């Protein structure tokens, strides 16, 4: 079905390249030219990692068995292949015959520190960034590596993670590519701190930093030095150095292949290890931030500082000192900041912002950043009062474009297919980060989002013109948009409590030590609901998480898995039980 949908241009339809942008040799040279290659790491900075070690513990690869390799192969994407043209599906079909020799090859590769030549050569496919590309700058490189390399990377990565997690090397504030971390956890922490500032009569200055081609431009030798500092040793270190060096790439478009060009920096794009290696490379970055709070999502850096409006001048100096330290760290690590894309915004109530207007001055390098009325952070538009009006506008535009694209199919599809399309192409836009923006919305903005679902309902089933929409939503086994946000937030909090990850969110839920002289299982304790002055604080993660813990999750603590708890909450919502426990208008 999805193949037919794509053929109609509704989803996943990447436009072909214009004839003047199809020369694969030119494209390959362009992709390499946009990566800074004239940077060298600071010798003194590099020496600080050479002069000691993070811990006496070392990491070396331990050979894996056939069962482990089999599990990894079965998780490969079936239709993706690298230069060897061996797709994931081919490996899966031939698993009974190749499992033993492939397991031997992978273990032997790590034992000898040797990386097969084909593993060094990704095939890069140019994809248009927009529907009408005009220049090479409008193309995005998509790298495809050999699936056998991805299998080897996967087993190596799992063992590396154990070592790095045990030593706590990856900072808590790094939320990229980590289990139980996400853009939503980062933004929930950020907005909670901002709303807490509101409640204390403070304002918050947030600066978003954009790195230029960070994954492609990091220094390979410096990365190797850092890996050794953090304990990667023996043949594992030899393998890692061979993995990072002697790489090249070719570009493929339609039936044409370019010649190969050498790569001298960065981590392999499209790789399994690449994101983790970048997190290792940047693990010491938070240490240079002395006054501000910092959050990172891979190469996305956000620093913020909360302060009274009457201390704006002094606070600006502290912010700028931290920005100077970050800029220096980037230079020491061969990473560049794209000053044109760096942004800053000041959050606060209208009254507090008026007290400090034009007093907050953010400078990085030689660039003075002008405070914005709104900024996009990890796909969510943040405004100065956290009302999220602009973000709801953005969601509504996207959803109604999607609805328009599928509306002509209404007469040709059955109910189940129309429901599937509505969920996948329209309502999914409402889900992203709804635990962050949902509680902050006014009733008017919540109604706008509900109208999106109402239109979806009318697309799926026939609804008489003056009929109430809720029975038809229930008929489709849908929850209303408010109910969906409530369930998502409840599951969000439950995961934080069950895993204690991320720590930056878990520490915002303060638990009582004992209730009626008996310990509670699963959630362990009830939570203290934070005191507050302003009604806006009721939109914060700390307040709502405590409320959800005490009113909802405590009720389901013995119901089993997260999936089972979610099922019971949804059933109680439909039955009207959950609405008696908590005010859904908060979500």
DOZA-852014 format. One record per atom (N, C-alpha, C): x negated, y, z. Coordinates in steps of 0.02 Angstrom, whole numbers, plus 50000, padded with zeros to 5 digits. Layout:
N
XYZ...
//
This chain:
587
499594994050000500005000050000499575006350000499045006250043498635012250047498265013649982498115008349945497795009349880498265013149833498905011449835499395014949793499485022149815499485023149881499565029949908498975034249885498365031449889497775035149867497805036749792498065032049753498095033249681498565038949664499045040349708499505046049698499205052649721498595052249751498255058349773498505061049838498865056949877499135059349941498615059249996498235053749999497705053250049497075050650017496505052450047495865049650027495695050649954495955055849923495825056949852495255061949845494645059449834494075063749824494025065449750494015071849735493985074049665493315072049634493325070849570492715069249534492285075449529491635074349519491175079949513491235082949443491185089549437491155092649371490525090549335490535090749269489985088049229489315091349244489325097749265488695101149278488405099449347488745095149385488495093149451488405085549456488265082349400488215075049400487515072449389487025076749382486335074449371486055071749437485975065249442485785062149505485085064249527484635065649481483955067849499483985074649532484385079049503484455085849531484795085649599485305081449604485665080849668485195078249723484795073249707484335070349756483835075549781483555079349734483075084649753483415089949796484045091549779484405096549817484515094249889484735088049898484865085549965484245085850009483665084649979483045084950018482815092150030482985096549982482745103549988483095107350043483695105350062484065109050113483865107150184483405102350190483155100350256482515104250270482485108050325481865111650342481285106750351480725108050316480155103450320479505106950337479555113250359478955117050374478865118250449479225114250490479195115150562478745109750593478375111750643477955106950680478095107850755478085102350792478235102850864477685106550901477875109750955477395113350996476915108451029476255109351021475765104551048475815103651124475905109251159475955108851232476575105051254477125106351219477755102851234477665095351222477365093651166477255086551149476795083251200476295087051222475815084251271476145082651337476675086351354477025085051418477335078151419477505075351361477775068551358477225063351352476645065451326476085060751319475725059651385475795064351431475385064151492475675059751547476265057051537476565052751589477115048551561477535045951605478105041951584478695043351630479295042351604479895043751641479985038851699479785032551687479875027251737479355021851725479265017651775478805011951766479145006251729479805006651719480155001351683480055002151608479974996651573479874996751501480424992851466480544994751404481034991151363480674987351308480824980951302480604976951246481194972551224481234971451160481784967551131481764960351153482354957651169482424950651187482804947051131482534941651104482854938051048483584936351065484014936851014484724935551024484904928850992485484926151012485704919750985486174920750925486364915250895486784915450835487474918250850487734916950909488394919350927488414927050927487884930150953487844937450955487844940250884487434937350840487404939650771488084938750736488404933150750489064931750720489574936950740489574938850803490054943850827489944950650793489314952450782489164958850749489384958650676489234953150642489414952650571490174953150561490544950150606491274950250599491574957150612491184961850638491414968650649491214973350592490844970950543490624975150488491214977250444491174983250415491674985350366491614980850305492164977950282492124972750230491894975250162492064981450143491964983650074491364988250064490954988950115490374993550110489744989450098489324991750051488694988350036488144993450024487524991450038486944995750026486604994049961485954995349957485574994449896485554987149875485624982449922485604975349905486264972749879486784977149881487454975549855487784969749893487564968549954487874963349997488364966850044489004965850032489514969150072489614965450138489964968650183490134965450246490554959250235491014959650187491444953950172491044947950148490524949250107490094943750082489744940250140489494944250188489174941250246489664937150288490274939850294490784936350334491004929850302491074929850235491294923750200490754918350204490124920450198489574915650196489254914350265489604916350317489314916250384489064909250404489434904050388489234897350409488554895250379488394897950322487774895950288487184900550304487334906950318486784911750327486614913150400487044911050446486974913250516486304911350545486104905150538485464903050568484864906650538484794906750470484204910250443484214917750456484814920850455484834928150468484654929650540484884925550587484694926550657483934926050664483634921150631482904920450633482554926550604482794928950546482484934750513482504940850559483084942050590483164947950633482704947450694482714941750727482274940950786481534941450765481354938550708480664938750684480454945950668480924949850640480784956850623480574960750685480944959850740480784963450802480154960650835480064954050832479474951050863478834953350830478854954250764478264956350726478214963850716478754967450731478754974650721478784976650648479074972350606479094973350534479804974950512479874980050470480524981950442480514980450367480964976050343480974974550271481054980850228480744980750170480704986750128481394989450109481864984950092482524987350071482894990850128482724989250190483044992550247482854999850251482325001850216482095008750217482435013050164482845010050122483085013550062483855014150062484125019850085484845020850080485055023050010485665021349993485975023749931486435029549951486305035449923486685041449941487195042949886487815043549907488355045349860488565052549874488565056849823488785063849833489545064249834489815067249887490535068049895490695075549898491195077849860491375084949864491635086849933491405092649958491665095150021492365098150012492515100349951493165103249936493395100849868494015102249851494305099449790494005102149726493705108149728493425111049667492705113349679492235108649685491535110449697491255114649640490905120049659490615124649610489855124149606489545121849660488815121449662488595115349701487955114049701487675108449738487805109049813487875115249837488005116349908488695113849928489125112549879489795110049894489815102449897489235099149894489205091949896488955089549964489235084049987489035080950050488735074050037488145072650065487835066050054488125060750101488325055150073488555049450112488055043750101487715041750154487185036750148487445029750165487275024950123487465017950134486835013850142486775010350198486205006150213486394998750207485894994550203486014987350199486384984850261486874980550251487254977850307486824973650353486324970250325485884966250368485494970750416485314976750393484994981550438485474983650494486104984850476486594986950527486694981550580486654975250559486704969850608486104970150656485504970950628484904971350669484924977450715485144983150688485194989250729485674988250787486234984950774486754984150825486504980350885486154974650873485904970750930485344974350966484934978050929484394981950959484674987651001485194990950975485494996651010485804994451076486164988851077486474986651139485954985451194485384982751175484854981651225484534988251247484444992751199484164999351217484625003151264485275002751251485755006351293485715003951366485634997451375485584994851444484994998151480484434998651447483835001651477483945009051491484205012751442484285019951450484845021551500485375017651501485915018751549485685017251621485295012051628485045010251695484615015751724484225019051682483795024451705484135031251704484745031651676485105038051674484765043251631484495041151575484105045651532484555050351492485085047651462485535051851423485935056151472485915062751465486255067051515487005066251514487305067151572488025066551578488405071251532488105077051517488445082151477488415080651403488085075151383488085073151312488685068451302489175070651263489795066851254489825063351186489335064251144489355061451077489165054151074489575050151040489425043151024489305038951087489705040051139489635036251201490315033451221490315027351246490925024251268491225028151326491885029251323492275032951373492145040451372491765042851322491665050051312491985051851244492195057951237492495060051173492515067651170492735070251113492835077451108493375079751158493875075551169494405077351216494155077851288493715073251308493445073651376493035079951385492645081651333492235087751337492685093851343493185094351299493615100251298494055100651361494245094851388494635094851450494225097751507493585096051510493145098751562493045106251552492925108251491492815115351475493425119551494494015117551470494615121551484494795121451558494655115951592494775115651664494345120851700493725121351682493285126351713493515133451698493745134551636493995141151617494615142951658495085138251663495705139551701495555140351775495075136851800494865137851870494585144851880494225147251829493985154151831494555159151832495065157951790495665162251791495935162751861495995156951895496315156751960495905160552012495265160952002494825164652048494725171952029495085174151978495015181051956494395182351916494105177151886493485177751848493625177251773493115178951734493135177951662492575173051643492625170151584492125165251562491885166951492491235167251485490925168351419490695161651391490935159851332490745153551299490375155151235489805151851225489415152651164489345145851130489545145551066489495139451026488895140050981488445135150985487825135250947487855130050891487645132050832487655127650775486935126150753486755119750753486095117650730486105116350655485565118050621485515117050549485215110250534485605105850504485355099250482484955095750536485225095650597484845093250654484635085850647485095081650625484945074550618484405073250565484375077650515483905076750460483225079950473483185084650519482575088550526482165087050589482415082850634482015081550694481355078250676480855079450716480175077050702480105069750722479915065450675479875058250687479335056550738478755059750732478215058250779478395060350850478725066050857478935068250924479465063550952479915061150910480415056250933480065049950957479555047650921479175041750942478845042851010478565048851019478255050451083478765050251140479355052951127479885053051178480125045951194480195041851143480405034951154479895031251198479255032351184478725029251225478755031851297478885038451304478935041551371479505038451411480055036851376480635033951410480595026351417480035023351396479925016351412479955011351355480095013551293480085008851237479355006851224479215000451225478514998151225478424992051181477794989951173477624983851138477844983751066478034977851043478244977050973478894980850959479284982151010479894986151000479714993150979479174995951007478955002550987478655002350917478294997050902478014996250834478584995850783479094991850799479664991250753480004998050744480095001750798480435008150794480035013050751479375013150757478975017650716479025015650642479015009250628479095007050559479795008550532480275008150576480975009750557481045017050537480695021450573480765028650562480325031150504479755027950492479295030150441479405026450375479075028950323479065025650257479765024950228480195029850241480875029650214480925033750150481395031950108481545035850048482295035150034482535038649983483245038149967483335038849892483875035849867484085036849798484805039149798484995042749746485685045149738486025041049684486635039049698487035035249651487685038849637487835039949573488485042749555488725039249491489335036649495489605032449442489115026849427488835026449367488375020949351487655023049349487505028949375486825031649371486475031549438485845029749437485415029749497484825034349485484665038249536484075042549532483455038549550482875041449538482255038649566482255039949641481835036449677481805037249750481355043049769481555046649822481155052049849481035050649923480425052249946480225050650014480555055250065480685052450124480965056250180480435056650235480325062650261479785063550310480035065850378480675066650386480935068950450481635066050461481885066950522482575064950537482655057550553483265055950573483455048950585483845046550524483845040050510484215037650451484955039350454485195042850403485895044550400486315038350385486895037850416487325032150407487115026050446486615026850490486345021150527486715020250593486615014450623486895012950689486475016250744485825016150736485375018750787485325026350786485445029550729485325036650721485635041150774486285040650787486595045050837486295044150907486145037850925485855036650991485155039550995484765038750942484085041550942484095049150947484605052250916484665059550922484815061450994485235057551028485385058951098484765058251141484335053451125483695052751160483255058751148483235060951085482815066651065483015072951103483655073851115483915080051146484055079151221483845073551250484015072051319483755077151369483205080551353482915085451399483165092551386483585093451336483835100251321484215103351380484685099751413485045102951468484595105551524483985102851530483535104951583483325112251577483345115051517483115121951508483665126951523484285124551533484845129051548484895129751624484755135751649484685136751721485305139751755485675143951721486245147451752486915145151725486955143951661487585142151629487745134751637488365133151624488565126151615488475124451541488325118151527488205116051458488575109651444488845109151383489125102951357488845101851288488745095551270488485093751204488905088151175489025088651111489315083051074488865081951013488405077151020487875076050970487485082550962487515085750903487125091850892487545098150904488145097450930488565103150946488425105151018488205111351028488015113751095488485119351116488735119051177489165124251204488925126051274488775132451284488605134551352489095139951374489255139951438489735144751463489565146751534489785152751552489625155451618490235159151643490445157751704491035160851735490805165751788491115171751787490875177051832491415182251842491355186351896491835191751907491755197051853492285200351833492245205451780491755211051796491675212751861491235218351878490495216551876490335210151860489635208251855489455206251784489805209151736489715207251666489005208551641488715214251661488045216051636487525211051662487535209651727487055204951755487165197951728487795196051719487945189451693487715188651621487775194051582487525193851513486785192351511486415195251557485695193951560485545186651574485925183651619485825176551635485995172151576486545173851542486745170051483486205170451429485965176451417485475177551364484805174151380484645173751444484025170251463484095162751448484675159851462484785152851445484775151751369485075156451332485065155951259484355156451232483955160751263483245161251243482875154651255483025151551312482705145151327482915139651277483555139751258483795134851209483465135951142483425142351122483105143951058482375141651058482025142751113481325140651119481275133051116481735129551151481735122251149481825119751078482285122851041482395120850971481765121650929481415127250939480795128350902480275123050920480215121450984479735116451006479895109550977480535108350962480755101850939480915101650864480685106750827480765106950754481505107150733481925110050774482625110750758482795118150751483205119750702483375126750690484095128150708484225134150731484905136450744485155140450684485765139150665486085143050611486445148950643486095154550648486365160350685487015162850654487095161950588487705164450555488325160650578488235154550603488805150550626488865150250701488415153350737488475153650811489015158750829489425157150878489985161550897490025162150973490345167450995490465168451066491165171151077491445169551135492115171851153492135172651229492545177351252492625178451324493345176751342493435172151390494095170051413494285173651477494915175151485495155178151547495865180451540496165182251596496825185351592496755192151560497305194751535497275201251500496995206651546497215206651609496985211751656496235211251668495985205251677495265204451691494845205951629495095204251571494715205751510494675213251499495205216851515495195224151508494675227351553494545224251610494035226951656493335226151629493225221051588492535219551565492435220551491492925223451457492885224051384492255227851364491915225251313491305228151284490705227851332490765224551389490195224251435489805217751429490115212651399489775206251389489415206351322488755206051325488345206351265487925199951260488055195951209487715189551200487215190151142486585188551156486055189151107485675182551103485535180351042485115174451031484655175850973484005174750985483515176950936483535184450932483605187050872483695194250862484415195850843484865191250857485555191950835486025193350893486405198750887486925200350936487575197250911487865192850952488485189450932489085193550954489515195150907490115198950922490645194350951490925195951009491445191651039492045191050992492285184850985492855183450941493505183050981494055184050946494705183150978494885175750986494615171650941494715164450945494135161050910493985154850931493455150850901493705143650894493415140150846493575133050839493035128950871493225125150922492745120850958492945113650949492535109850913492655102650902493355101350874493575105750829494215104750796494815107750830494705111050888495255114150925495125121650928495635125650910495565132950910495725135550980495215138751010495285141551078495375149051072495875151851106495975159051109495805161551179495795168051187495535171051249495935169351311496595168251303497015166551361497195159051363496915155051319497065147851314497825146751306498115150551260498825149551244498905144651186498385143851146498365139051090498885140451036499075146751029499555148450976499245147350908498625149650899498285148750835498185141350819498065137350870497965130250858498625126850837499175128850867499815126150846499975128250775499805134450757499885136650687499495132050641498885130550660498445126150620498745119250613499005116450668499305109750665499925109750620500345114850629500965115050589500815115750515500315119650497500135120250426499915113450398499495109950435499255103450412499815098350407500255098250456500785093150456501295094450401501455100750389501965102050338501685101150267501025102050259500715100250195500765092750184500635088850237500685081650231501405079450218501875082650252502575080950241502795082450170502555088050144502725089850075502445084750026501845082150041501525077349996501895070649992502215068750048502555062250048503305062750039503575068850038504305069550037504625066549975504265066949918504565064349856504625056749855504295053449904504315046149908504925043649947505295048149975505825046150022506315041149992506515042149930507015037849900506745031149877506085030449877505775024349848505505019549901505515021649964505195017550016505705015250068505565009650099506005007350153505845011050218506255009950268506195013650330505525012450365505315006250368504685004650403504085007950370504085008050304503525011150268503525018750278504105021750277504145029050288503935030750360504115026450406503905027550475503145027050482502855022050448502135021150449501775027250420502025029850364501725035750333501785041850379502355042650411502445048250457501965048050515501875042050543501405041250599500695042650577500495039850521499795040150499499605046850470500055050050433499865056050395500115062550426500605062050470500895068250498500815068650573501125064050609501125064350682500435063350712499985060150675499295059250700498955065950712499145071150674498845077750685499025080650753499615078650779499825081050845499435077650901499185071650888498855067750940498175070450960497795073050910497105074750924497055080150978496715078351032496575082951088497215085751120497775082151114498395084751144498365084851220497915080951250497815081251322497495087751343497195091251295496865097651309497345103451298497645103851239498055109651223498775109051248499035102951253499735101951269499975105451333499625104451390499865107551452499855115151452499495118251405499435125551404499965128851361500355124951325500815127851276501435130751310501685136151280502335138951301502885134451274503495135451299504055131451275504175132651200504045138751178504145140351107503665136351063503035135851085502535132051046502685124551048502915122151105503095115051110503675113451064504145118051058504715116951013504485116650940503985120650923503725120550854503445113550838503095110650886502825103850875503375098650872503895099750913504455095050911504815095250844504835101150814505145101850748504785097650695504125097050703503745092750657504005085650660504095083150722504355076350729505075075850704505465081150715506145081050690506165080350614505725083950580505685083450507505475076350486505005073450524504795066550509505385061750517505785062850569506365058550581506855058950522506965064950498507425065850442507135062950377506475062750373506165059550315506265051950317506225049050377506255041750384506965039150379507435042450414508125040150414508595045950397509185044250375509685049350360509985051950425509935058450436510225061550496510755066450474511385065450492511905070250475511715077350497511915082150459511675089050466511725091750537512285090850570512395093950636512305088950693512005083350680511915078150731511315079750775511365077650838510795078450884510245073550863509625075850863509075072050834508805066550880508865067450947508545062850994508765055550986509415054050976509605047050966509255043750907509125047650855508795044850796508045043850810507755048250850507055047250871506995040950912507475039850957507475033750998507595027550953508015028250903508145022650858507505020350823507055024950811506415023250778505885020950828506095020250891505625018450945505065023550954505235029750941504765035250952504925038651019504415041351050504505045951105504505053051077504815057751112504775064751090504055067151097503905072751067503205075251069502985076751140503425079251182503255080551252503115073951288503525068951276503425062451307502775059251283502615060051219501985057351192501385060551228501405067151237500855070451271500795068051343501365067051375501365064651444501045057751449501215053251403500925046451403500175046851388499995050851339499285051451322498875054151381499155059051416498795061851473498735056751529499265053051541499255047951594498725042651579498685040351517498185035351498497475038251501497425044551483496785048151486496515048251557496955049951604496755050151675496595043151701497005038251682496905031451706496225028751684496025030251622495375028051598494805031351637494885037751653494375041251692494315038051761494885036451792494875033451859494585026351858494775022551808494555015551805493815014751789493555019251747492855018651725492385023451760492665028551794492265033951824491845037451771492075037351710491735040651655492245044851617492035050751595491395054051610491385056551682490785056751710490725059051779490955066251786490865070251733491065077351739491825078151744492215073151724492935073351736493125069751800492785064151813492955060251873492865064451936492355068751937492225072751997492755078152008493165079451958493695084351965494315081452000494345074852006494905071652041494665069752110494855073552160494635072552229495125067852264494875061952285495305056852314495315057252391495895055652420495935054852493495615048152512495285048052568494905042052586495335036252610495915037752639496325032352668497055034552668497505029652656498225031052659498555025552699498865027452753499225022652797498765016852818498135018252828497645013352852497545007352806497715007952743497575002352697497315005252632496865001652601496575003852538497035001652481497075005752431497465004152372497015001452318497224996252284496824993352231496894997352166496444996352120496424999252053496275006752055496725010652084496595017852088496265019652154496305015152203495965015752267496285020852315496355027152295496605032152341497075036852304497475040352344497855045852315497405051952309497615056652268497195062452255497455068552290497005072852310497195079352337497355084052280497945086952281498135091752230497815098552247497415101252202497055107452218497525113252232497345117352280497725123552293497565128552237498035133052225497935137852171498355144052183498175149452148498535155752154498985157052094498735155552034499085157151972499435151051943499995152251910500365146651879499965143551822499505147351792499105144651737498675138751759498515138451824498095132951849498445126251843499115126451839499485120151832499365116851764499035120451719498845117451655498165114351656497805114851712497125112351715497105104751723496555101851702496475094551709496485092551783496145096251826496095094451896496785094051929497215098951914497875099051944498315093451916498345092851850498795087951819498555080751832497895079751832497635073051845497815070751916497775075351964497965073652032498715072152037499105076152002499835075152002500015068451971499715066951914499845060651879499635054751923499065055351955498815049951998499315048352054499565053552086500005052652144500715050752126500965053552071501665052552054501795046752005501315045451962501425040551909500975034451915500315035551914499855029851910499885025551972500015028552030500065024652092500635019552088501135021252049501725016952041501555010751999501055011451955500915006051908500245002651922499975003551982499295001251996499224993651991499774989951999499734982651997500014979751932500084983951881500414981651820499934978551769499284978351783498824975051737498404979951697498294978351633497844982151590498134988951573497714993251545497934999851524498494999251472498434994451427498964993451377499624991751410499604987551461500214985551497500514991451535500084995351567500315001251603500655006151555500345007151497500635011651447501325009251426501395002751416502034999851396502575001251449502395000351513502885001351566503075008751573502585013251564502735020351568503215022351512503085019851452503525021451395504235018851408504295012851435504955010051451505315014351503504945016651553505255020751605505435027651579505065030151530505255036551499505925035951463505995030651425506625029551388507205028651437507065025251493507585023951543507715030051588507305035251582507395041251622507095040851691506715035651706506425034851773505845039651783505405040151733504805044251740504965051551750505505053851718505695060951725505915062751795506085057751835506265058951905505645059651949505075057551924504455057651963504035063851950504045066351889503625072051872503975076351820503845082751821504145087451774503785087051708504115084351657503795083551592503645090251558503955095651582503815102251553503095104351563502745101151610502045102751622501605100251565501865095951522501475092951469501705095251400
//
